[in-house]
Amino acid sequence: MPGPGGRGARSFLTEEEKQNKPKVTKELLLRIFSYLKPYTKQLLLVLLLIILSATFSLLPSILTGKIVDEGLIGRSLSALIRYILLSLGVTLLSNLIGVAESYLNSWIAQHITYDMRNAMFAHLQKMSQQFFTSASQGDIITRMTSDIDGVEMVVSSTFTNILTNVITLVIAAIAMFQKNALLALLGIVIVPLFALPTRAAGKTRWTLTRDAQATNDQINGILNETLSVSGQMLVKLFGREQYEYDRYESLNKKMIGLRIRESMAGRWFRVVISTFAGIGPMLLYLVGGFLMIKRGANLTVGDITVLVALVGRMYGPVNQLLSFQVEWIRSMALFTRIFEYYDMPVDIENAPDAIIPNSARGNVEFSHVGFAYEEGKPILKDISFKLEAGHSVAIVGPSGSGKSTMVNLIPRLYDVDSGCVLFDGTDVRKLDLAFLRSNVGIVTQETYLFNGTIRDNLLYAAPDADEAALIEACKKANIYDFISKQETGLDTVVGNRGLKLSGGEKQRVSIARILLKDPALLIFDEATSALDSISEQAIQDAIEPLIHTRSSILIAHRLSTILSADEILVVKDGRIIERGQHKDLVALGGVYTELYETQFKIEDD
Ligand code: ADP
C-alpha cells in the first residue's frame, strides 16, 4: 500500500508539462522501438521473468486458502506445514527471479542509453559553429546527460513497472474468478473506489507542497536580497525597513497557512486510505459470508480469505497504473526532446564527391562573397581578394567590421551565402573537409588550451610528433625559453583553459601547436586586448619569420604586423573599402589614415 504522499511529485504533471505535451505519432513510437530492437531477445527474457515473478509472488496469497481450509479447519498439522513451507519457498523464488530481472533490466537500459549517447555525441560533433554559438551550452549538456538518463529510467523502471502491474492484476483477477465470479467482480469494483480518492488526496497535497515551495523560494529571495551586506545598506539608505518587513511578514503568513493545510491534507489522506482499505475486505467477508451461510454457495472459508488477500494485492498496481498516463507523457516528452537534437540538420557536410588533392599550396581567393549570420543582417558584402601561395595579406578595420568572419569562411566554420571562397582554385565546398581543415591553421584571439600539460596541448595537433619536433615548434613559436625554465618543462600543467599561463604565453603555445599542424595557410587573428610590450614583441618575433614561409592572413591591430604583410585590406561594415601598401594608404586620407592616426601611430612613435 502506498504511504501518504505516495509516489509524490512524480505522479502528477506540472502546468508546464501539461502545456508542452508531446505529440505521440506512429513515427515516434516506431523510432523509439528501433532503439529497443537490437535487444529484442533480452526484452523477451525480461518479459518471461516478469510473468514468472508476478505469478510466484501471488501464489502465497492463493495458498492461504489451503492453509485455512486444509490446515486450520481440516486440523491437519502436516498440511499446514507443507503449505507454509511451499508458500515461503515460492516467495523466495519470486524474489530470486526479481533479482535476475533487475539485472537484465538495467543491462538493457544501460546498453540502450550507451547507444543513444554515442549517437548524440557523434551528431553534435558534426554540428556547425553556428549551432554552438546559438544553442545554450547548458541545454546541450542537459540533453546529453539528464535527458538520456531519463530514458534509462523509462526503460529500466517505467516499462517494467507497467508490465509487472498489468500482469499482477490479470493473474489476480483470474485467480479470483476461479474461486467465485460474483465476489471477484465485487472485489474488482472496490479497488478503483479506493484508488481514486487516494489519487485525489495525493494531488491536493502535491499542489500545496508546490505552492509552499514557491513561497519558500520567494522568502529566500527576500532574505538574500535584504540580509546581505550591500542589500542592507540599500535598505538603510533608502529607509525601506518597514516595507521590507511587511513584505517578509506577509509571505511568512502565507507560508504558515500553506503548511497547516498541507499537514491536514496528509491527515485526511490517511483517513481516506484506511477507511477504504478497511471497507474492501469487510464487504467481501459480508457478501461472501452471506453467500456461504444463506445461499449455500460452493465457498469455503479459505476461498473468502484468498479473495480478501488478492484484493489487497491489487491496490498497489491499480494505484500505480492510474499515474501511468503521467509517466507516459513524460517519457514521450523525453524521447521527443532527444530526437529533436538528432534531427537537427548538419549544415556543413562533406560534399558527396569531395575532392582530395595530393597537396596544398595555400592559394586563397574570395570572389564576390556575401555572408550573414542571421537572415536580413548581412555581415560581409561583395568581398573579393586574392592571396597567392607564399604571400601574406593583412586585414585591418574597426572592430565588428567582419574580419574574423572572413577568415572563418575559409575552413568552412560557416558557408558563404553568395559568391565563393576558393582554396587552391577549388570552391571550399567541393573540397574534402578533413583535407581543407588540415591545411588551414588559425591562431584565434582567444586561445583555447585544454586542461592538461603543454605537451598534451601540442600533441593535439600532431599526435605522432616526436620530442624533437615539439621542441623545434616551441623554439619557432618563441616559447621554448619559457618552457625550459619550468621545472617540468613540456609537462607543465596549463590549468583549466590554460589559465596558469599568461595571455602572451598561451598565444605562443598555440602558435607552436599550429606549427606542428603545419598547414599550407596560416591565419593569425591578433588579440585586440593589449598585451605588455615584451609579450607583444615575443609574439611578433615568432610570427614574423613564419609569414614568409607560407601563405598568411593576418588580422592585425599592430603596425608591426601590418607592415610585415605584402598587401593590406581595409574592411569596414563588411566591405573592402581600401587596399594596397601602407605608404599609399596613409596618403589616401581615408579609413586607414584614420586608423593609423588613432591607433598605429602611437605605437610607431
Ligand atoms: P571583427 O573580427 O571585424 O571584429 P567579426 O567578424 O567578429 O568582426 O563580427 C562581425 C559582425 O558579426 C559583428 O557585428 C558581430 O556582432 C557579428 N557576429 C559575429 N559572430 C556572430 C555569430 N556567431 N552570430 C551572429 N552574429 C555574429
Residues whose N, C-alpha, C, O or C-beta is under 5 A from the ligand:
A	BS01	ADP	T133 Y373 I379 P398 S399 G400 S401 G402 K403 S404 T405
